[in-house]
């Protein structure tokens, strides 16, 4: 999270996809499902995209998600890069 400006819709989306489910004490379903992180890429990618779409729809209603692209940056180390095309509802 940033020191300020965390209330903007796109920053909220960025913060949401950086949280691992179970990290938030009083909201245990907020964040990305950690069980998907260690799965092989062909299995994990569609599940992570669906999970990310659900996460944004559930926790950031100000944003419409058009497309989510997930790329394995360093697949051996389990690092992923989310490219999210989203529009703030007007």
Secondary structure as GFF3:
##gff-version 3
##sequence-region A 1 90
A	DSSP	alpha_helix	9	16	.	.	.	ID=ss1
A	DSSP	three_ten_helix	34	36	.	.	.	ID=ss2
A	DSSP	alpha_helix	41	59	.	.	.	ID=ss3
A	DSSP	beta_strand	63	74	.	.	.	ID=ss4
A	DSSP	three_ten_helix	75	77	.	.	.	ID=ss5
A	DSSP	beta_strand	79	88	.	.	.	ID=ss6
###
